[in-house]
Amino acid sequence: MKYQLQGRYPDYNPFIPNKTKVNEYLKKTKEIFQWIKVQL
């Protein structure tokens, strides 16, 4: 995937989030996934 981004967007340099932020993203993703499952 990194290669595809560099090929299409050569000046794109994404930041790497710290571990705390990653855990927040995962927690929120799990919450949303559970909500979606309840809605179905």
Phi, psi and omega in degrees: 000321180302320179298317181296319178296317181293326179291321183274321183233081187297335181263006182277120178232090183293148177277152177260117182291155178285170186298324179297314180294321178299316179296324176296316178300315181295318179298314180296320178298316178297319179297316180294319179299316178297319179299316180297318179299322179292326182289338183280000000 
